[in-house]
Amino acid sequence: MRQRVACLAIALLGLASLTTAQSAPASPNSDRKVSSRIAPTYPELARKMRLQGVVKVEAVVRPNGSVRATRVMGGNPVLVDAAADAVRKWKFEPGPIETTEVVQLTFIPE
């Protein structure tokens, strides 16, 4: 009997926390278009090593379209700083709220 009550209590707590998580405001994601894109500077070390690759960057975009913050989500460590620096300078279309955009930058040696 005690085990049944304990299991029921745990199940109810889990359900309550699930309901709270669903109603909590989540980071809004959208597909706002880029209105001004700055190309990343290819790092000299990467150029010498003929490195190539894709860097994924998350950008928090203000309602006016400017980038408030960036976070690297993956990519070659030699390339990530150049990618994040470039995305910080991008401009997106204005929107009603702050959104989070995920962009990929591809580095190919010339």
N, CA and C atoms as an extended XYZ file, in Angstrom:
330
Properties=species:S:1:pos:R:3:atomname:S:1:resname:S:1:resid:I:1 pbc="F F F"
N         0.823       -1.185        0.000 N   MET     1
C         0.000        0.000        0.000 CA  MET     1
C         0.876        1.261        0.000 C   MET     1
N         1.903        1.266        0.875 N   ARG     2
C         2.782        2.434        0.938 CA  ARG     2
C         3.505        2.651       -0.388 C   ARG     2
N         3.912        1.551       -1.023 N   GLN     3
C         4.586        1.669       -2.307 CA  GLN     3
C         3.651        2.274       -3.349 C   GLN     3
N         2.409        1.887       -3.317 N   ARG     4
C         1.421        2.408       -4.266 CA  ARG     4
C         1.237        3.907       -4.077 C   ARG     4
N         1.137        4.353       -2.833 N   VAL     5
C         0.973        5.771       -2.523 CA  VAL     5
C         2.222        6.540       -2.954 C   VAL     5
N         3.389        5.979       -2.689 N   ALA     6
C         4.634        6.632       -3.078 CA  ALA     6
C         4.719        6.756       -4.594 C   ALA     6
N         4.369        5.705       -5.309 N   CYS     7
C         4.391        5.742       -6.780 CA  CYS     7
C         3.404        6.772       -7.314 C   CYS     7
N         2.230        6.823       -6.718 N   LEU     8
C         1.222        7.792       -7.142 CA  LEU     8
C         1.702        9.220       -6.884 C   LEU     8
N         2.341        9.445       -5.746 N   ALA     9
C         2.855       10.775       -5.417 CA  ALA     9
C         3.956       11.176       -6.401 C   ALA     9
N         4.839       10.269       -6.726 N   ILE    10
C         5.908       10.559       -7.687 CA  ILE    10
C         5.314       10.852       -9.061 C   ILE    10
N         4.321       10.082       -9.466 N   ALA    11
C         3.682       10.301      -10.763 CA  ALA    11
C         3.009       11.673      -10.816 C   ALA    11
N         2.341       12.062       -9.743 N   LEU    12
C         1.686       13.367       -9.706 CA  LEU    12
C         2.698       14.500       -9.726 C   LEU    12
N         3.811       14.345       -9.018 N   LEU    13
C         4.863       15.363       -9.047 CA  LEU    13
C         5.449       15.484      -10.452 C   LEU    13
N         5.668       14.365      -11.096 N   GLY    14
C         6.186       14.387      -12.464 CA  GLY    14
C         5.213       15.064      -13.412 C   GLY    14
N         3.930       14.779      -13.266 N   LEU    15
C         2.910       15.405      -14.102 CA  LEU    15
C         2.844       16.905      -13.846 C   LEU    15
N         2.957       17.314      -12.596 N   ALA    16
C         2.924       18.741      -12.262 CA  ALA    16
C         4.121       19.459      -12.861 C   ALA    16
N         5.291       18.849      -12.788 N   SER    17
C         6.475       19.502      -13.354 CA  SER    17
C         6.391       19.539      -14.877 C   SER    17
N         5.790       18.526      -15.497 N   LEU    18
C         5.615       18.524      -16.939 CA  LEU    18
C         4.680       19.650      -17.358 C   LEU    18
N         3.598       19.854      -16.627 N   THR    19
C         2.670       20.930      -16.935 CA  THR    19
C         3.349       22.282      -16.790 C   THR    19
N         4.161       22.448      -15.761 N   THR    20
C         4.881       23.702      -15.554 CA  THR    20
C         5.857       23.948      -16.697 C   THR    20
N         6.564       22.916      -17.118 N   ALA    21
C         7.537       23.071      -18.197 CA  ALA    21
C         6.846       23.464      -19.500 C   ALA    21
N         5.691       22.930      -19.764 N   GLN    22
C         4.983       23.252      -20.997 CA  GLN    22
C         4.435       24.669      -20.982 C   GLN    22
N         4.063       25.183      -19.830 N   SER    23
C         3.480       26.516      -19.790 CA  SER    23
C         4.534       27.612      -19.630 C   SER    23
N         5.776       27.232      -19.283 N   ALA    24
C         6.834       28.230      -19.139 CA  ALA    24
C         7.176       28.795      -20.505 C   ALA    24
N         7.440       30.104      -20.589 N   PRO    25
C         7.766       30.678      -21.882 CA  PRO    25
C         9.066       30.091      -22.419 C   PRO    25
N         9.013       29.610      -23.633 N   ALA    26
C        10.186       29.035      -24.275 CA  ALA    26
C        10.849       30.081      -25.147 C   ALA    26
N        12.104       29.849      -25.465 N   SER    27
C        12.815       30.747      -26.366 CA  SER    27
C        12.169       30.647      -27.741 C   SER    27
N        11.614       31.738      -28.245 N   PRO    28
C        10.919       31.648      -29.518 CA  PRO    28
C        11.900       31.411      -30.668 C   PRO    28
N        11.565       30.476      -31.528 N   ASN    29
C        12.363       30.212      -32.717 CA  ASN    29
C        11.564       30.639      -33.929 C   ASN    29
N        12.231       31.173      -34.905 N   SER    30
C        11.555       31.568      -36.127 CA  SER    30
C        12.519       31.430      -37.271 C   SER    30
N        12.101       31.853      -38.409 N   ASP    31
C        12.950       31.834      -39.591 CA  ASP    31
C        13.006       33.238      -40.169 C   ASP    31
N        13.467       34.187      -39.372 N   ARG    32
C        13.596       35.558      -39.870 CA  ARG    32
C        14.672       35.594      -40.938 C   ARG    32
N        14.417       36.341      -41.981 N   LYS    33
C        15.371       36.438      -43.079 CA  LYS    33
C        16.490       37.399      -42.731 C   LYS    33
N        17.663       37.093      -43.253 N   VAL    34
C        18.826       37.954      -43.056 CA  VAL    34
C        18.731       39.088      -44.067 C   VAL    34
N        18.801       40.331      -43.593 N   SER    35
C        18.742       41.471      -44.507 CA  SER    35
C        20.131       41.998      -44.837 C   SER    35
N        21.117       41.747      -43.964 N   SER    36
C        22.498       42.179      -44.220 CA  SER    36
C        23.432       41.132      -43.639 C   SER    36
N        24.179       40.483      -44.525 N   ARG    37
C        25.051       39.387      -44.122 CA  ARG    37
C        26.514       39.802      -44.304 C   ARG    37
N        27.315       39.652      -43.264 N   ILE    38
C        28.744       39.936      -43.314 CA  ILE    38
C        29.470       38.589      -43.430 C   ILE    38
N        30.328       38.464      -44.428 N   ALA    39
C        31.083       37.217      -44.605 CA  ALA    39
C        32.160       37.118      -43.525 C   ALA    39
N        32.366       35.916      -42.988 N   PRO    40
C        33.404       35.767      -41.965 CA  PRO    40
C        34.796       35.911      -42.570 C   PRO    40
N        35.716       36.401      -41.772 N   THR    41
C        37.113       36.474      -42.174 CA  THR    41
C        37.713       35.085      -42.008 C   THR    41
N        38.281       34.564      -43.075 N   TYR    42
C        38.871       33.231      -43.007 CA  TYR    42
C        40.141       33.313      -42.165 C   TYR    42
N        40.212       32.622      -41.027 N   PRO    43
C        41.389       32.726      -40.156 CA  PRO    43
C        42.669       32.301      -40.887 C   PRO    43
N        43.749       33.023      -40.629 N   GLU    44
C        45.018       32.749      -41.309 CA  GLU    44
C        45.500       31.320      -41.045 C   GLU    44
N        45.375       30.850      -39.812 N   LEU    45
C        45.777       29.482      -39.481 CA  LEU    45
C        44.970       28.472      -40.299 C   LEU    45
N        43.675       28.701      -40.408 N   ALA    46
C        42.823       27.798      -41.190 CA  ALA    46
C        43.221       27.835      -42.661 C   ALA    46
N        43.574       29.012      -43.158 N   ARG    47
C        43.997       29.146      -44.552 CA  ARG    47
C        45.287       28.361      -44.798 C   ARG    47
N        46.252       28.505      -43.880 N   LYS    48
C        47.519       27.789      -44.025 CA  LYS    48
C        47.325       26.278      -43.956 C   LYS    48
N        46.395       25.849      -43.109 N   MET    49
C        46.141       24.420      -42.945 CA  MET    49
C        45.135       23.894      -43.972 C   MET    49
N        44.599       24.801      -44.777 N   ARG    50
C        43.583       24.462      -45.779 CA  ARG    50
C        42.375       23.759      -45.131 C   ARG    50
N        41.992       24.292      -43.957 N   LEU    51
C        40.839       23.747      -43.240 CA  LEU    51
C        39.545       24.183      -43.905 C   LEU    51
N        38.594       23.317      -43.892 N   GLN    52
C        37.261       23.679      -44.333 CA  GLN    52
C        36.263       23.045      -43.382 C   GLN    52
N        35.059       23.551      -43.398 N   GLY    53
C        34.048       22.989      -42.526 CA  GLY    53
C        32.865       23.915      -42.338 C   GLY    53
N        31.913       23.426      -41.586 N   VAL    54
C        30.686       24.156      -41.297 CA  VAL    54
C        30.666       24.506      -39.816 C   VAL    54
N        30.268       25.734      -39.510 N   VAL    55
C        30.103       26.171      -38.123 CA  VAL    55
C        28.635       26.542      -37.940 C   VAL    55
N        28.037       26.020      -36.888 N   LYS    56
C        26.643       26.320      -36.579 CA  LYS    56
C        26.623       27.327      -35.432 C   LYS    56
N        25.901       28.439      -35.634 N   VAL    57
C        25.843       29.515      -34.648 CA  VAL    57
C        24.387       29.836      -34.337 C   VAL    57
N        24.084       29.977      -33.052 N   GLU    58
C        22.766       30.414      -32.610 CA  GLU    58
C        22.852       31.916      -32.346 C   GLU    58
N        21.942       32.676      -32.928 N   ALA    59
C        21.928       34.131      -32.748 CA  ALA    59
C        20.623       34.552      -32.086 C   ALA    59
N        20.738       35.354      -31.033 N   VAL    60
C        19.562       35.947      -30.403 CA  VAL    60
C        19.365       37.302      -31.076 C   VAL    60
N        18.212       37.448      -31.739 N   VAL    61
C        17.951       38.629      -32.565 CA  VAL    61
C        16.896       39.510      -31.902 C   VAL    61
N        17.245       40.778      -31.731 N   ARG    62
C        16.324       41.752      -31.139 CA  ARG    62
C        15.171       42.031      -32.109 C   ARG    62
N        14.081       42.617      -31.618 N   PRO    63
C        12.963       42.961      -32.502 CA  PRO    63
C        13.375       43.873      -33.667 C   PRO    63
N        14.396       44.728      -33.465 N   ASN    64
C        14.802       45.630      -34.553 CA  ASN    64
C        15.682       44.934      -35.600 C   ASN    64
N        16.048       43.666      -35.363 N   GLY    65
C        16.821       42.895      -36.334 CA  GLY    65
C        18.305       42.791      -36.027 C   GLY    65
N        18.789       43.518      -35.029 N   SER    66
C        20.209       43.420      -34.682 CA  SER    66
C        20.438       42.191      -33.800 C   SER    66
N        21.657       41.675      -33.831 N   VAL    67
C        22.000       40.482      -33.061 CA  VAL    67
C        22.455       40.909      -31.668 C   VAL    67
N        21.777       40.384      -30.654 N   ARG    68
C        22.113       40.701      -29.263 CA  ARG    68
C        23.212       39.792      -28.737 C   ARG    68
N        23.176       38.506      -29.126 N   ALA    69
C        24.147       37.541      -28.614 CA  ALA    69
C        24.292       36.387      -29.586 C   ALA    69
N        25.437       35.724      -29.516 N   THR    70
C        25.658       34.523      -30.318 CA  THR    70
C        26.193       33.416      -29.416 C   THR    70
N        25.960       32.185      -29.862 N   ARG    71
C        26.483       31.012      -29.160 CA  ARG    71
C        26.842       29.982      -30.220 C   ARG    71
N        28.076       29.518      -30.186 N   VAL    72
C        28.516       28.512      -31.148 CA  VAL    72
C        27.938       27.167      -30.740 C   VAL    72
N        27.323       26.489      -31.694 N   MET    73
C        26.706       25.201      -31.436 CA  MET    73
C        27.539       24.039      -31.967 C   MET    73
N        28.528       24.349      -32.799 N   GLY    74
C        29.379       23.285      -33.312 CA  GLY    74
C        30.240       23.772      -34.452 C   GLY    74
N        31.349       23.085      -34.645 N   GLY    75
C        32.245       23.416      -35.734 CA  GLY    75
C        33.690       23.305      -35.308 C   GLY    75
N        34.589       23.442      -36.268 N   ASN    76
C        36.021       23.367      -36.013 CA  ASN    76
C        36.442       24.528      -35.108 C   ASN    76
N        37.166       24.248      -34.030 N   PRO    77
C        37.578       25.312      -33.106 CA  PRO    77
C        38.387       26.436      -33.757 C   PRO    77
N        39.079       26.150      -34.827 N   VAL    78
C        39.860       27.185      -35.510 CA  VAL    78
C        38.935       28.155      -36.248 C   VAL    78
N        37.730       27.721      -36.589 N   LEU    79
C        36.806       28.520      -37.393 CA  LEU    79
C        35.705       29.209      -36.591 C   LEU    79
N        35.434       28.743      -35.369 N   VAL    80
C        34.244       29.197      -34.649 CA  VAL    80
C        34.267       30.689      -34.291 C   VAL    80
N        35.408       31.226      -33.903 N   ASP    81
C        35.448       32.646      -33.524 CA  ASP    81
C        35.129       33.548      -34.711 C   ASP    81
N        35.678       33.213      -35.875 N   ALA    82
C        35.408       34.012      -37.073 CA  ALA    82
C        33.927       33.954      -37.430 C   ALA    82
N        33.308       32.786      -37.280 N   ALA    83
C        31.889       32.641      -37.592 CA  ALA    83
C        31.033       33.461      -36.632 C   ALA    83
N        31.304       33.353      -35.335 N   ALA    84
C        30.520       34.091      -34.341 CA  ALA    84
C        30.687       35.590      -34.520 C   ALA    84
N        31.921       36.053      -34.801 N   ASP    85
C        32.152       37.485      -35.018 CA  ASP    85
C        31.353       37.995      -36.218 C   ASP    85
N        31.297       37.214      -37.277 N   ALA    86
C        30.555       37.633      -38.465 CA  ALA    86
C        29.057       37.706      -38.184 C   ALA    86
N        28.509       36.697      -37.524 N   VAL    87
C        27.062       36.655      -37.262 CA  VAL    87
C        26.646       37.804      -36.347 C   VAL    87
N        27.512       38.208      -35.419 N   ARG    88
C        27.189       39.351      -34.546 CA  ARG    88
C        26.939       40.627      -35.340 C   ARG    88
N        27.510       40.721      -36.533 N   LYS    89
C        27.364       41.919      -37.374 CA  LYS    89
C        26.192       41.825      -38.344 C   LYS    89
N        25.541       40.683      -38.411 N   TRP    90
C        24.414       40.509      -39.329 CA  TRP    90
C        23.224       41.340      -38.869 C   TRP    90
N        22.350       41.637      -39.817 N   LYS    91
C        21.059       42.284      -39.538 CA  LYS    91
C        19.967       41.378      -40.100 C   LYS    91
N        18.924       41.209      -39.322 N   PHE    92
C        17.771       40.404      -39.727 CA  PHE    92
C        16.582       41.326      -39.957 C   PHE    92
N        15.554       40.800      -40.601 N   GLU    93
C        14.323       41.572      -40.781 CA  GLU    93
C        13.741       41.882      -39.406 C   GLU    93
N        13.152       43.064      -39.240 N   PRO    94
C        12.500       43.379      -37.955 CA  PRO    94
C        11.363       42.400      -37.661 C   PRO    94
N        11.101       42.189      -36.389 N   GLY    95
C        10.017       41.301      -35.976 CA  GLY    95
C         9.370       41.831      -34.709 C   GLY    95
N         8.256       41.247      -34.301 N   PRO    96
C         7.541       41.753      -33.129 CA  PRO    96
C         8.214       41.428      -31.797 C   PRO    96
N         9.023       40.348      -31.762 N   ILE    97
C         9.658       39.936      -30.509 CA  ILE    97
C        11.092       39.497      -30.776 C   ILE    97
N        11.840       39.316      -29.692 N   GLU    98
C        13.195       38.767      -29.797 CA  GLU    98
C        13.080       37.286      -30.157 C   GLU    98
N        13.900       36.845      -31.104 N   THR    99
C        13.859       35.453      -31.535 CA  THR    99
C        15.255       34.855      -31.511 C   THR    99
N        15.293       33.550      -31.615 N   THR   100
C        16.553       32.824      -31.695 CA  THR   100
C        16.640       32.174      -33.069 C   THR   100
N        17.716       32.467      -33.771 N   GLU   101
C        17.930       31.943      -35.116 CA  GLU   101
C        19.183       31.084      -35.113 C   GLU   101
N        19.153       29.986      -35.826 N   VAL   102
C        20.324       29.130      -35.972 CA  VAL   102
C        20.784       29.237      -37.418 C   VAL   102
N        22.056       29.590      -37.597 N   VAL   103
C        22.612       29.740      -38.944 CA  VAL   103
C        23.852       28.873      -39.073 C   VAL   103
N        24.149       28.472      -40.297 N   GLN   104
C        25.341       27.698      -40.595 CA  GLN   104
C        26.215       28.482      -41.555 C   GLN   104
N        27.490       28.537      -41.267 N   LEU   105
C        28.452       29.180      -42.147 CA  LEU   105
C        29.423       28.115      -42.633 C   LEU   105
N        29.666       28.099      -43.930 N   THR   106
C        30.569       27.116      -44.528 CA  THR   106
C        31.874       27.795      -44.903 C   THR   106
N        32.965       27.235      -44.448 N   PHE   107
C        34.304       27.728      -44.758 CA  PHE   107
C        34.938       26.786      -45.772 C   PHE   107
N        35.344       27.337      -46.912 N   ILE   108
C        36.016       26.574      -47.962 CA  ILE   108
C        37.280       27.329      -48.344 C   ILE   108
N        38.454       26.696      -48.249 N   PRO   109
C        39.686       27.407      -48.598 CA  PRO   109
C        39.710       27.729      -50.080 C   PRO   109
N        40.301       28.880      -50.389 N   GLU   110
C        40.370       29.304      -51.803 CA  GLU   110
C        41.652       28.842      -52.429 C   GLU   110
